[in-house]
Amino acid sequence: MRAVEDGEEYVHVRIRDPDAFDTIRTPDWASMAADSVHEGSEVRTGKLKGSDEWCIESVLIVKPVDVDTAVEQASRIVQKIEG
């Protein structure tokens, strides 16, 4: 985890530096995987600069949740998607 931001609606857990990506999206398939771990959560994926590779940029864990639980849930979501 690179950083954790505690916002109003979500705890935003950054997995990778957003500056490393050309494009960042929130695909439905990734959100469905996130929702299966923590209902209402979202995943942002990105295409790495100079590459065709897509990977997780960040996970947004919907509140109410404390920061420690959000980080643990984000780790579970990343593991589920990236293996």
Backbone hydrogen bonds, N-H to C=O, Kabsch-Sander energy under -0.5 kcal/mol:
donor,donor_aa,acceptor,acceptor_aa,energy
2,R,14,R,-2.7
3,A,14,R,-1.0
5,E,12,H,-2.5
7,G,5,E,-1.0
7,G,10,Y,-2.1
11,V,61,I,-2.5
12,H,5,E,-2.9
12,H,10,Y,-0.6
13,V,11,V,-0.7
13,V,59,V,-3.2
14,R,3,A,-2.6
14,R,12,H,-0.7
15,I,57,E,-2.6
16,R,57,E,-2.1
20,A,17,D,-2.0
21,F,18,P,-1.4
22,D,47,K,-3.0
23,T,47,K,-0.9
25,R,45,T,-3.3
31,S,27,P,-1.9
32,M,28,D,-2.2
33,A,29,W,-1.5
34,A,30,A,-2.4
35,D,31,S,-2.8
36,S,32,M,-1.2
37,V,33,A,-0.6
37,V,34,A,-1.4
38,H,34,A,-2.9
41,S,38,H,-1.9
42,E,60,L,-2.3
44,R,58,S,-2.9
45,T,25,R,-2.9
45,T,43,V,-0.6
46,G,55,C,-3.0
47,K,23,T,-2.2
48,L,46,G,-0.6
48,L,53,E,-2.4
49,K,20,A,-2.6
51,S,48,L,-1.7
55,C,46,G,-2.2
57,E,44,R,-3.2
58,S,44,R,-1.6
59,V,13,V,-2.6
60,L,42,E,-2.8
61,I,11,V,-2.6
61,I,59,V,-0.6
62,V,60,L,-0.6
63,K,9,E,-2.8
70,A,66,D,-2.4
71,V,67,V,-2.4
72,E,68,D,-1.9
73,Q,69,T,-2.9
74,A,70,A,-2.7
75,S,71,V,-2.1
76,R,72,E,-1.9
77,I,73,Q,-2.2
78,V,74,A,-2.6
79,Q,75,S,-2.4
80,K,76,R,-2.2
81,I,77,I,-2.2
82,E,78,V,-3.4
83,G,79,Q,-1.6
